[in-house]
Amino acid sequence: MSPGFSSRIRHTVEVIVAAFLFVLQNMPAVGPWISLMFIPLGYYLFLYFLRYPEYLGHNLLILLSPKAFLGQIVTLAGFMIFLVACVQFLGKREEIIRTGLYSVVRHPQYLGLVVMTLGLSIICIQLRSRPGVLYTWLVEVFGYVLLAWFEERHLIKEHKLEYQEYRRKTPFLFPVPSPTKIPQPIFSIIITILIVILCLLL
């Protein structure tokens, strides 16, 4: 890899990290959910880099290897979903948001983080052939499902029929309609397990 190419990649990573930190810094403190949102992500990233220390420091560029193109696309897609959802949330944080990504799923910020870390997991499988990272991801998603479920209990108390109507029309975490006989959080866990099985076949 040429020094010029490495420099451009390093600059791109720095810009992405700076944008991510800017969003976090400017997020309002709305109840406990904003701070709790990063606990499952922190858990995932801590174990990810603890288990694969070669990705830290200057070796972070390994994550941008051409061999991991699929994982990179998934990671970038998740990052963009998270950023767009944050912008839409900041614009209308005093009401139930039903437009933009919030018309696709009820928790698009969580979806963005889940997709982003799925991408990192796929990168790890592609570069290191270590599917064990998917079990860490599975626990992370379970954390977001649990957090979203608790958050919705609070929102139902606060907004009552308005939020119940929104719940009926909009999927929970993944943009897939839930069968009426299966609770939506459980259905999200089922989808997560199916994704893990699919990734194990990579």
C-alpha positions as a Markdown table, in Angstrom:
| # | Residue | x | y | z |
|---|---|---|---|---|
| 1 | Met | 0.0 | 0.0 | 0.0 |
| 2 | Ser | 1.5 | 3.3 | -1.1 |
| 3 | Pro | 2.2 | 6.1 | 1.5 |
| 4 | Gly | -0.2 | 8.5 | -0.4 |
| 5 | Phe | -3.0 | 6.0 | -0.4 |
| 6 | Ser | -2.5 | 5.2 | 3.3 |
| 7 | Ser | -2.6 | 8.9 | 4.1 |
| 8 | Arg | -5.9 | 9.4 | 2.2 |
| 9 | Ile | -7.4 | 6.4 | 4.1 |
| 10 | Arg | -6.2 | 7.7 | 7.4 |
| 11 | His | -7.7 | 11.1 | 6.6 |
| 12 | Thr | -11.0 | 9.5 | 5.7 |
| 13 | Val | -11.1 | 7.6 | 8.9 |
| 14 | Glu | -10.4 | 10.8 | 10.9 |
| 15 | Val | -13.2 | 12.6 | 9.1 |
| 16 | Ile | -15.7 | 9.8 | 9.9 |
| 17 | Val | -14.6 | 9.6 | 13.5 |
| 18 | Ala | -14.8 | 13.4 | 13.9 |
| 19 | Ala | -18.3 | 13.5 | 12.4 |
| 20 | Phe | -19.4 | 10.7 | 14.8 |
| 21 | Leu | -18.0 | 12.5 | 17.8 |
| 22 | Phe | -19.6 | 15.8 | 16.7 |
| 23 | Val | -23.0 | 14.1 | 16.6 |
| 24 | Leu | -22.5 | 12.6 | 20.1 |
| 25 | Gln | -21.3 | 15.9 | 21.5 |
| 26 | Asn | -24.3 | 17.8 | 20.3 |
| 27 | Met | -27.0 | 15.3 | 21.3 |
| 28 | Pro | -29.4 | 16.7 | 23.9 |
| 29 | Ala | -29.9 | 14.8 | 27.1 |
| 30 | Val | -33.4 | 13.5 | 26.6 |
| 31 | Gly | -34.2 | 11.2 | 29.5 |
| 32 | Pro | -31.8 | 8.3 | 30.2 |
| 33 | Trp | -32.1 | 6.9 | 26.7 |
| 34 | Ile | -29.3 | 8.9 | 25.0 |
| 35 | Ser | -26.6 | 7.8 | 27.5 |
| 36 | Leu | -27.9 | 4.2 | 27.7 |
| 37 | Met | -27.9 | 4.0 | 23.9 |
| 38 | Phe | -24.1 | 3.6 | 23.9 |
| 39 | Ile | -23.8 | 0.9 | 26.5 |
| 40 | Pro | -24.5 | -2.0 | 24.1 |
| 41 | Leu | -22.2 | -0.3 | 21.5 |
| 42 | Gly | -19.5 | 0.1 | 24.1 |
| 43 | Tyr | -19.8 | -3.5 | 25.1 |
| 44 | Tyr | -19.4 | -4.6 | 21.5 |
| 45 | Leu | -16.4 | -2.3 | 20.7 |
| 46 | Phe | -14.6 | -3.2 | 23.9 |
| 47 | Leu | -14.8 | -6.9 | 23.3 |
| 48 | Tyr | -14.1 | -6.4 | 19.6 |
| 49 | Phe | -10.8 | -4.6 | 20.1 |
| 50 | Leu | -9.9 | -6.6 | 23.2 |
| 51 | Arg | -10.2 | -9.8 | 21.2 |
| 52 | Tyr | -8.6 | -8.4 | 18.0 |
| 53 | Pro | -5.9 | -5.9 | 19.3 |
| 54 | Glu | -4.2 | -5.9 | 15.8 |
| 55 | Tyr | -7.0 | -3.5 | 14.7 |
| 56 | Leu | -5.9 | -0.8 | 17.1 |
| 57 | Gly | -3.5 | 2.0 | 16.4 |
| 58 | His | -2.0 | 2.3 | 12.9 |
| 59 | Asn | -3.3 | -1.2 | 12.1 |
| 60 | Leu | -6.9 | 0.2 | 12.1 |
| 61 | Leu | -6.2 | 0.5 | 8.4 |
| 62 | Ile | -6.5 | -3.3 | 8.2 |
| 63 | Leu | -10.3 | -2.7 | 8.5 |
| 64 | Leu | -10.2 | -0.9 | 5.1 |
| 65 | Ser | -8.6 | -3.9 | 3.3 |
| 66 | Pro | -10.1 | -4.5 | -0.2 |
| 67 | Lys | -10.8 | -8.1 | 1.0 |
| 68 | Ala | -13.4 | -6.8 | 3.4 |
| 69 | Phe | -15.5 | -4.8 | 0.9 |
| 70 | Leu | -18.9 | -6.3 | 1.9 |
| 71 | Gly | -18.3 | -5.6 | 5.6 |
| 72 | Gln | -17.1 | -2.0 | 4.8 |
| 73 | Ile | -20.3 | -1.3 | 2.8 |
| 74 | Val | -22.5 | -2.6 | 5.6 |
| 75 | Thr | -20.5 | -0.6 | 8.2 |
| 76 | Leu | -20.8 | 2.6 | 6.2 |
| 77 | Ala | -24.5 | 2.0 | 5.6 |
| 78 | Gly | -25.1 | 1.6 | 9.4 |
| 79 | Phe | -23.1 | 4.7 | 10.2 |
| 80 | Met | -25.1 | 6.7 | 7.7 |
| 81 | Ile | -28.4 | 5.4 | 9.1 |
| 82 | Phe | -27.3 | 6.4 | 12.5 |
| 83 | Leu | -26.3 | 9.9 | 11.5 |
| 84 | Val | -29.5 | 10.6 | 9.5 |
| 85 | Ala | -31.6 | 9.3 | 12.4 |
| 86 | Cys | -29.8 | 11.6 | 14.8 |
| 87 | Val | -30.3 | 14.6 | 12.6 |
| 88 | Gln | -34.0 | 13.8 | 12.3 |
| 89 | Phe | -34.3 | 13.2 | 16.0 |
| 90 | Leu | -32.6 | 16.5 | 16.8 |
| 91 | Gly | -35.0 | 18.4 | 14.5 |
| 92 | Lys | -38.2 | 17.1 | 16.2 |
| 93 | Arg | -37.3 | 15.9 | 19.7 |
| 94 | Glu | -40.4 | 17.3 | 21.4 |
| 95 | Glu | -42.9 | 15.0 | 19.6 |
| 96 | Ile | -43.3 | 11.5 | 18.2 |
| 97 | Ile | -41.3 | 11.5 | 15.0 |
| 98 | Arg | -43.2 | 9.6 | 12.2 |
| 99 | Thr | -41.3 | 10.9 | 9.1 |
| 100 | Gly | -38.0 | 10.0 | 7.4 |
| 101 | Leu | -36.3 | 6.9 | 8.9 |
| 102 | Tyr | -38.8 | 7.0 | 11.8 |
| 103 | Ser | -41.5 | 6.0 | 9.3 |
| 104 | Val | -39.4 | 2.9 | 8.4 |
| 105 | Val | -38.6 | 1.6 | 11.9 |
| 106 | Arg | -39.4 | 3.0 | 15.4 |
| 107 | His | -35.7 | 2.9 | 16.5 |
| 108 | Pro | -33.6 | 3.9 | 13.5 |
| 109 | Gln | -30.7 | 5.1 | 15.7 |
| 110 | Tyr | -30.4 | 1.6 | 17.2 |
| 111 | Leu | -30.8 | 0.1 | 13.8 |
| 112 | Gly | -27.9 | 2.2 | 12.5 |
| 113 | Leu | -25.6 | 1.1 | 15.4 |
| 114 | Val | -26.7 | -2.6 | 14.9 |
| 115 | Val | -26.0 | -2.5 | 11.2 |
| 116 | Met | -22.7 | -0.7 | 11.7 |
| 117 | Thr | -21.4 | -3.3 | 14.2 |
| 118 | Leu | -22.7 | -6.1 | 11.9 |
| 119 | Gly | -20.5 | -4.7 | 9.2 |
| 120 | Leu | -17.5 | -4.7 | 11.6 |
| 121 | Ser | -18.3 | -8.3 | 12.4 |
| 122 | Ile | -18.4 | -9.2 | 8.7 |
| 123 | Ile | -15.0 | -7.5 | 8.2 |
| 124 | Cys | -13.6 | -9.7 | 11.0 |
| 125 | Ile | -15.0 | -12.8 | 9.4 |
| 126 | Gln | -13.6 | -11.8 | 6.0 |
| 127 | Leu | -10.2 | -10.9 | 7.2 |
| 128 | Arg | -9.6 | -13.3 | 10.1 |
| 129 | Ser | -12.2 | -16.1 | 9.5 |
| 130 | Arg | -13.3 | -15.7 | 13.2 |
| 131 | Pro | -17.1 | -16.0 | 13.4 |
| 132 | Gly | -17.1 | -15.8 | 17.2 |
| 133 | Val | -17.5 | -12.1 | 16.9 |
| 134 | Leu | -21.1 | -12.7 | 15.8 |
| 135 | Tyr | -22.0 | -13.9 | 19.3 |
| 136 | Thr | -20.8 | -10.6 | 20.7 |
| 137 | Trp | -22.9 | -8.8 | 18.1 |
| 138 | Leu | -25.9 | -11.0 | 19.1 |
| 139 | Val | -25.6 | -9.9 | 22.7 |
| 140 | Glu | -25.3 | -6.3 | 21.6 |
| 141 | Val | -28.5 | -6.5 | 19.6 |
| 142 | Phe | -30.3 | -8.2 | 22.5 |
| 143 | Gly | -29.2 | -5.1 | 24.6 |
| 144 | Tyr | -30.8 | -2.8 | 22.0 |
| 145 | Val | -34.0 | -4.8 | 21.8 |
| 146 | Leu | -34.2 | -4.6 | 25.6 |
| 147 | Leu | -33.5 | -0.9 | 25.7 |
| 148 | Ala | -36.0 | -0.2 | 23.0 |
| 149 | Trp | -38.7 | -2.2 | 24.8 |
| 150 | Phe | -38.1 | -0.3 | 28.1 |
| 151 | Glu | -38.1 | 3.0 | 26.1 |
| 152 | Glu | -41.4 | 2.2 | 24.5 |
| 153 | Arg | -43.0 | 1.5 | 27.9 |
| 154 | His | -42.1 | 5.0 | 28.9 |
| 155 | Leu | -43.3 | 6.5 | 25.6 |
| 156 | Ile | -46.7 | 4.7 | 25.9 |
| 157 | Lys | -47.2 | 6.2 | 29.3 |
| 158 | Glu | -46.3 | 9.6 | 28.0 |
| 159 | His | -48.2 | 9.6 | 24.7 |
| 160 | Lys | -50.7 | 6.8 | 25.2 |
| 161 | Leu | -53.0 | 6.2 | 22.1 |
| 162 | Glu | -50.8 | 8.3 | 19.8 |
| 163 | Tyr | -47.8 | 6.1 | 20.3 |
| 164 | Gln | -49.8 | 2.9 | 20.3 |
| 165 | Glu | -51.1 | 3.9 | 16.8 |
| 166 | Tyr | -47.5 | 4.6 | 15.7 |
| 167 | Arg | -46.4 | 1.1 | 17.0 |
| 168 | Arg | -49.2 | -0.6 | 15.1 |
| 169 | Lys | -48.1 | 0.9 | 11.8 |
| 170 | Thr | -44.3 | 1.0 | 12.1 |
| 171 | Pro | -41.9 | -2.0 | 12.6 |
| 172 | Phe | -39.9 | -2.2 | 15.8 |
| 173 | Leu | -36.1 | -2.4 | 15.1 |
| 174 | Phe | -35.7 | -4.1 | 11.7 |
| 175 | Pro | -37.8 | -2.9 | 8.6 |
| 176 | Val | -39.7 | -6.1 | 8.5 |
| 177 | Pro | -43.4 | -6.3 | 9.5 |
| 178 | Ser | -43.9 | -8.5 | 12.6 |
| 179 | Pro | -46.4 | -11.3 | 12.6 |
| 180 | Thr | -49.3 | -10.4 | 14.9 |
| 181 | Lys | -48.9 | -13.5 | 17.1 |
| 182 | Ile | -45.2 | -12.8 | 17.9 |
| 183 | Pro | -44.2 | -9.9 | 20.1 |
| 184 | Gln | -42.1 | -7.5 | 18.1 |
| 185 | Pro | -39.0 | -7.6 | 20.4 |
| 186 | Ile | -39.0 | -11.4 | 20.2 |
| 187 | Phe | -39.4 | -11.2 | 16.4 |
| 188 | Ser | -36.4 | -8.9 | 16.3 |
| 189 | Ile | -34.3 | -11.4 | 18.2 |
| 190 | Ile | -35.4 | -14.1 | 15.7 |
| 191 | Ile | -34.3 | -11.9 | 12.8 |
| 192 | Thr | -31.0 | -11.4 | 14.5 |
| 193 | Ile | -30.4 | -15.1 | 14.9 |
| 194 | Leu | -31.2 | -15.6 | 11.2 |
| 195 | Ile | -28.7 | -12.9 | 10.3 |
| 196 | Val | -26.0 | -14.7 | 12.5 |
| 197 | Ile | -26.7 | -18.0 | 10.7 |
| 198 | Leu | -26.5 | -16.3 | 7.3 |
| 199 | Cys | -23.2 | -14.7 | 8.3 |
| 200 | Leu | -21.8 | -18.0 | 9.5 |
| 201 | Leu | -22.2 | -19.3 | 5.9 |
| 202 | Leu | -20.0 | -16.5 | 4.5 |
